Amino acid sequence: MEDYTVQEVMTFVEENDVKFIRLAFCDIFGNQKNISIMPEELPTAFSIGINFDSFLVLGYDDSLYQDLYLKPDPGTLSVLPWRPQQGRVIRFYCDVVLPDGTPFPYDARKFLKDTLLECADMGFSCRIGLKSEFYLFKTDEEGRSTDEPWDEGGYLDISPLDRGENIRREICLCLEEMGIQPESSHHESGPGQNEIDFRTSDALGTADNFITYKNVVSAISARNGVFASFAPKPIKGKSGNGLHLKISTWKNGVNVDEINPEFTEAFMAGVFHRMRDITLFLNTQVESYERFGENEAPKYITWSAQNRSRLLRVPIVQGKRTCFVLRSPDSGMNPYLAIAMVIQAGIAGVKNKEQLPPPVDKSSRLVKDEEKASFDKLPCSLQEAVECAKNSDFLQNGNCKDIANRFIEVIEQERC
């Protein structure tokens, strides 16, 4: 993704036959919304913003902030490849602001930006990669999803068992056209289940890319006559749709783990010790909690350098530890809010110089019941996750408080 200036954007629009401009943002649950404007309105969008009915958007209906505006971030300019090449459509992600230009306090993208500024003040940055799973389902005559998977393939199967390979190929090529670099794609273990892995990027870029990815997957799937589901557990008894976050810390272009492994361990310990506090933001639906403990999805708060089924995994590549992987989130999360909460937890671990407990490297089959009883568990239900967040000193006594409580308020109204 190029870092366009406002003037470069205006030139691009004029020279590339752009006829429609989508101003995109997310509700508090991470569902993409947008307003389309004509090119003539773009200078106003950059200078003042474009007004929208905030009371109709989940998480934005606050009586104190009734007038809200979308201001496009010029660095997020992207052409939508599946739209016509004549009379092109481009898209920006936007900041949400008040009439005087100050930020809307419950804008999750702004919350992530502020979190990354806090990292910068501490002398480091975060890079995030992700792998996301989705199911493909057949559709009926009217294009509505059925409950019949697109194929009966399994893990890493190929055609003809895997009927999704051409769709995945089209998705990956479309993402590349939009400046997003998929690393790999394959059939997952569930019938009709697929996975695409992303190259690591800065945390804000990865959050933007994830929203784009879901849009592309849905659009390309629909164009091929199938329905893409990111639901956490779309088929009972089969693998759920997980989302793994690959997290690393950097300083002056060097992985911090190479120069200060204690920092990395404290960051990871901060996430580890606050998993019950932040799970609500990583797993936002009732069925999210049906996934835990099944088909290798984590249930216990444990970590390992060897065992791939642990909540936190620390891959060792050629004798080096370069990142850790958080395996509990699912694709229903708001990436801005979820990634920010994970980083905030890591920051707290660094500030408190926290340490990890011993790893659990042995196979789950060899872990005895009395040992499991000593492990903390992820929340077992959405309601339990809400209570954990409500009673969290970390969330209620820090700079996460306002947006965390707004999220809790909305999720109790809409999903509990």
C-alpha positions in Angstrom: 0.0 0.0 0.0 1.5 3.3 -1.0 1.4 6.3 1.3 -0.5 8.7 -0.9 -0.8 12.4 -0.1 -4.0 14.3 -0.6 -2.7 16.0 -3.8 -1.5 12.6 -5.2 -5.0 11.2 -4.6 -6.6 14.1 -6.4 -4.2 13.6 -9.4 -4.9 9.8 -9.4 -8.7 10.4 -9.4 -8.4 12.8 -12.4 -6.0 10.6 -14.4 -7.6 7.2 -13.8 -11.3 7.8 -14.8 -12.5 7.4 -11.2 -16.3 8.0 -11.0 -17.2 6.7 -7.5 -15.4 6.9 -4.2 -16.3 4.7 -1.3 -15.6 6.1 2.2 -15.4 3.0 4.4 -15.4 2.5 8.1 -16.6 -0.2 10.6 -19.2 -0.4 13.2 -18.1 -1.4 16.7 -18.3 -5.1 15.8 -16.1 -4.7 12.7 -18.8 -4.8 10.1 -17.8 -2.7 7.1 -20.0 0.3 6.2 -19.5 2.9 3.5 -20.8 6.0 1.8 -20.2 6.5 -1.9 -19.4 10.0 -3.1 -18.6 11.6 -6.5 -15.1 12.9 -7.2 -16.2 16.5 -6.9 -17.0 15.9 -3.2 -13.5 14.6 -2.4 -11.9 17.9 -1.5 -14.7 18.5 1.0 -14.2 15.0 2.4 -10.6 15.6 3.0 -11.1 19.1 4.6 -14.3 18.7 6.6 -15.5 15.1 6.2 -18.8 13.6 5.0 -21.7 13.5 7.4 -23.6 10.3 8.2 -26.5 9.2 10.4 -24.5 8.0 13.4 -27.5 6.8 15.4 -28.1 4.0 12.8 -24.6 2.5 13.2 -23.9 0.1 16.1 -21.6 1.8 18.7 -21.9 5.3 17.2 -25.4 6.2 18.6 -24.4 8.5 21.4 -26.5 11.5 22.3 -23.4 13.5 23.0 -22.0 13.0 19.5 -24.9 13.0 17.1 -23.1 14.8 14.2 -20.2 12.6 13.0 -18.1 12.9 9.8 -16.0 10.5 7.8 -12.5 11.9 6.8 -10.7 9.6 4.3 -7.1 8.5 5.1 -5.3 9.2 1.8 -2.8 6.5 2.5 -5.5 3.8 2.2 -6.4 4.6 -1.4 -7.3 1.3 -3.2 -9.0 0.5 -6.5 -11.7 -2.1 -6.3 -10.7 -4.6 -9.0 -14.0 -6.4 -9.3 -15.8 -3.1 -10.2 -15.8 -1.8 -13.8 -12.4 -0.6 -15.2 -14.1 2.3 -17.0 -15.7 4.6 -14.5 -13.5 3.1 -11.7 -14.4 2.8 -8.1 -11.9 3.5 -5.4 -12.1 3.1 -1.6 -10.6 4.8 1.4 -10.7 3.9 5.1 -11.8 6.8 7.2 -11.3 8.4 10.5 -14.5 9.3 12.3 -14.5 12.9 13.6 -16.8 15.4 15.3 -17.9 18.7 13.5 -14.9 20.5 14.9 -12.5 17.8 13.5 -11.7 16.2 16.8 -11.7 12.4 16.9 -14.9 10.5 17.8 -13.9 8.8 21.1 -15.3 5.4 20.2 -13.6 5.1 16.8 -11.8 1.7 17.1 -9.4 2.6 14.3 -8.3 5.8 16.2 -8.0 3.7 19.4 -5.5 1.4 17.5 -3.6 4.5 16.2 -3.3 5.8 19.7 -2.1 2.5 21.0 0.6 2.4 18.3 1.7 5.9 19.3 2.0 4.6 22.9 4.3 1.9 21.5 6.4 4.5 19.7 6.8 6.5 22.9 8.2 3.3 24.5 10.6 2.9 21.6 9.1 -0.1 19.7 6.6 -1.0 17.1 4.4 -4.1 16.4 4.1 -6.1 13.3 1.1 -8.4 12.9 0.4 -11.2 10.4 -2.7 -13.3 10.3 -4.3 -16.4 8.9 -8.0 -16.5 8.6 -10.4 -19.3 7.8 -13.8 -19.3 6.1 -16.3 -21.8 4.8 -17.9 -21.8 1.3 -21.5 -22.9 1.1 -23.7 -23.6 -2.0 -26.4 -21.0 -2.7 -30.1 -21.5 -3.8 -31.7 -20.2 -7.0 -32.0 -16.7 -5.5 -28.4 -16.6 -4.4 -29.0 -17.1 -0.7 -26.8 -19.4 1.4 -27.7 -23.0 2.0 -26.3 -25.2 4.8 -24.6 -27.4 2.2 -20.8 -27.0 2.0 -19.3 -26.3 -1.4 -17.2 -29.5 -1.2 -16.3 -32.4 1.0 -12.5 -31.8 0.9 -10.2 -32.0 4.0 -6.9 -30.5 5.1 -4.6 -29.7 2.1 -6.8 -31.7 -0.3 -6.6 -30.9 -4.0 -9.1 -30.9 -6.9 -11.5 -32.6 -7.4 -12.1 -32.9 -3.6 -11.1 -29.3 -3.2 -13.6 -27.3 -5.3 -12.4 -23.9 -3.9 -8.9 -23.7 -5.4 -10.0 -21.4 -8.3 -12.0 -19.2 -6.0 -9.0 -18.9 -3.6 -6.7 -18.2 -6.6 -9.0 -15.4 -7.7 -9.2 -14.0 -4.2 -5.4 -13.9 -3.9 -4.9 -12.3 -7.2 -7.5 -9.6 -6.4 -5.8 -9.0 -3.0 -2.4 -8.6 -4.8 -4.0 -6.0 -7.1 -5.0 -4.1 -4.0 -1.5 -4.1 -2.6 -2.1 -7.0 -0.1 0.3 -9.9 -0.1 -1.1 -13.3 0.8 1.6 -15.8 1.7 -0.3 -19.1 1.2 -3.8 -20.5 0.7 -5.2 -24.0 1.0 -8.2 -26.2 1.9 -8.7 -26.5 5.6 -10.0 -29.5 7.5 -13.7 -28.8 7.4 -15.9 -29.5 4.4 -15.8 -26.4 2.2 -13.4 -24.7 4.6 -10.5 -22.6 3.3 -7.6 -20.6 4.7 -5.5 -17.7 3.5 -2.4 -16.5 5.3 -1.1 -12.9 5.2 2.4 -11.5 5.2 3.1 -9.5 8.3 2.7 -5.7 8.2 2.4 -2.8 10.6 -0.5 -3.3 13.0 -2.8 -0.6 11.4 -2.1 -1.9 7.9 -2.9 -5.4 8.9 -6.2 -4.3 10.5 -7.1 -2.4 7.3 -6.1 -5.4 5.2 -8.3 -7.8 7.2 -11.4 -5.7 6.5 -10.4 -5.6 2.8 -9.8 -9.3 2.8 -13.3 -10.1 4.1 -14.8 -7.8 1.5 -12.8 -9.4 -1.3 -13.6 -13.0 -0.1 -17.3 -12.2 0.1 -17.4 -10.4 -3.3 -15.4 -13.0 -5.2 -17.3 -15.9 -3.7 -20.7 -14.3 -4.6 -19.4 -13.7 -8.1 -18.7 -17.5 -8.3 -22.2 -18.4 -7.0 -21.1 -19.5 -3.5 -21.5 -17.9 -0.1 -18.5 -17.2 2.2 -19.1 -17.6 5.9 -16.7 -16.3 8.5 -18.9 -17.5 11.4 -16.9 -19.0 14.3 -18.7 -22.3 14.1 -20.8 -22.7 11.0 -21.1 -26.5 11.1 -21.7 -28.3 14.4 -19.0 -30.9 15.1 -16.7 -29.6 12.4 -13.7 -27.3 12.7 -14.5 -23.7 13.5 -13.2 -20.6 11.7 -10.2 -19.4 13.6 -8.1 -16.4 13.1 -4.4 -16.6 14.3 -2.5 -13.5 15.0 1.3 -13.6 14.5 2.8 -10.9 16.7 6.3 -9.5 16.8 7.9 -6.4 18.3 10.5 -4.3 16.5 13.0 -1.5 17.2 14.9 0.4 14.6 14.2 -2.3 12.0 15.4 -5.1 14.2 13.3 -7.8 15.8 13.4 -6.9 19.6 13.7 -10.6 20.4 17.2 -10.6 18.9 18.5 -7.7 21.2 16.2 -7.9 24.2 14.4 -11.2 24.6 13.3 -10.2 28.1 11.2 -7.4 26.5 9.5 -9.9 24.2 8.8 -12.3 27.0 7.3 -9.5 29.2 5.1 -8.4 26.2 3.9 -12.0 25.7 3.4 -12.4 29.4 1.2 -9.3 29.5 -1.1 -10.9 26.8 -1.0 -14.3 28.5 -2.1 -12.9 31.9 -4.9 -10.8 30.5 -6.5 -13.4 28.2 -9.7 -13.7 30.3 -10.0 -9.9 30.3 -9.7 -9.4 26.6 -11.3 -12.5 25.1 -14.6 -10.6 24.7 -12.9 -8.4 22.0 -11.4 -11.4 20.2 -14.5 -13.6 20.3 -17.6 -11.5 20.0 -20.4 -14.0 19.2 -22.3 -16.6 21.1 -21.0 -19.3 18.9 -17.4 -18.2 19.3 -17.4 -20.1 22.5 -18.7 -23.3 21.0 -15.4 -23.5 19.1 -13.1 -23.5 22.1 -11.8 -26.9 23.0 -12.9 -28.6 19.8 -10.8 -29.6 16.7 -7.5 -28.2 18.1 -9.0 -24.8 19.1 -7.6 -23.7 22.5 -9.5 -23.9 25.7 -6.8 -23.5 28.4 -4.6 -20.5 28.9 -1.2 -22.2 28.2 1.8 -21.6 26.0 4.4 -23.7 24.2 7.3 -23.4 21.9 6.6 -26.9 20.5 2.9 -27.8 20.8 0.8 -26.3 18.0 -2.5 -26.6 20.0 -1.6 -24.2 22.8 -3.2 -20.8 23.1 0.1 -19.0 22.6 2.7 -20.7 20.4 6.3 -19.5 20.0 7.6 -20.9 16.7 11.4 -21.6 16.6 12.7 -21.2 13.1 16.4 -22.1 12.4 17.0 -21.8 16.1 15.5 -18.4 16.4 12.3 -17.1 18.0 10.9 -14.3 15.9 7.3 -14.0 17.0 4.4 -15.5 18.9 1.1 -16.7 17.7 -2.2 -16.1 19.4 -4.7 -18.8 18.4 -8.0 -18.0 20.1 -9.5 -15.2 18.0 -12.0 -15.7 15.3 -12.9 -13.7 12.2 -15.9 -12.1 13.7 -13.7 -9.7 15.6 -13.3 -5.9 15.0 -9.6 -6.0 14.0 -8.8 -2.5 15.1 -10.2 -3.1 18.6 -9.0 -6.6 19.0 -5.4 -5.9 17.9 -5.3 -2.7 20.0 -6.4 -4.7 23.1 -3.8 -7.4 22.5 -1.1 -4.7 22.2 -2.3 -2.9 25.3 -2.1 -6.1 27.2 1.5 -6.6 26.0 2.4 -3.0 26.9 1.1 -3.6 30.5 3.3 -6.7 30.7 6.3 -4.7 29.6 5.6 -2.0 32.1 5.2 -4.5 34.9 8.1 -6.6 33.9 5.9 -9.7 33.9 7.1 -13.3 33.4 5.5 -16.3 31.7 4.7 -19.5 33.6 6.5 -22.7 32.5 5.5 -23.9 29.0 3.3 -26.9 28.4 5.1 -28.6 25.6 3.8 -32.2 25.9 0.8 -33.5 23.9 -2.7 -32.7 25.2 -3.2 -36.5 25.3 -0.5 -36.8 28.0 -1.7 -33.9 30.1 -3.5 -35.4 33.1 -6.8 -34.1 34.4 -5.3 -32.9 37.7 -2.7 -30.8 35.7 -5.5 -29.4 33.5 -7.3 -28.4 36.6 -4.4 -26.1 37.5 -4.7 -24.2 34.2 -6.8 -21.1 33.8 -9.5 -21.4 31.1 -10.7 -19.0 28.4 -14.2 -17.9 29.2 -16.8 -20.6 28.4 -19.5 -18.3 27.1 -20.1 -14.8 25.8 -21.7 -13.8 29.0 -18.7 -15.0 31.0 -16.4 -13.1 28.8 -18.6 -10.0 29.4 -18.3 -10.4 33.1 -14.5 -10.9 32.9 -14.2 -7.6 31.0 -16.5 -5.8 33.4 -14.4 -6.9 36.4 -11.0 -6.4 34.8 -8.7 -3.9 36.6 -6.7 -3.7 33.4 -9.7 -2.6 31.3 -11.5 -0.5 34.0 -8.5 1.5 35.3 -6.6 2.4 32.1 -6.9 4.1 28.8 -9.0 1.2 27.4 -11.9 2.0 29.8 -14.1 4.2 27.6 -14.1 2.1 24.4 -14.2 -1.1 26.4 -17.3 -0.1 28.3 -19.0 1.1 25.1 -18.3 -2.2 23.5 -19.6 -4.1 26.6 -22.8 -1.9 26.6 -23.5 -2.7 22.9 -22.7 -6.4 23.0 -25.0 -6.8 26.0 -27.8 -5.1 24.1 -27.3 -6.9 20.9 -25.9 -10.4 21.6 -26.3 -11.4 25.3 
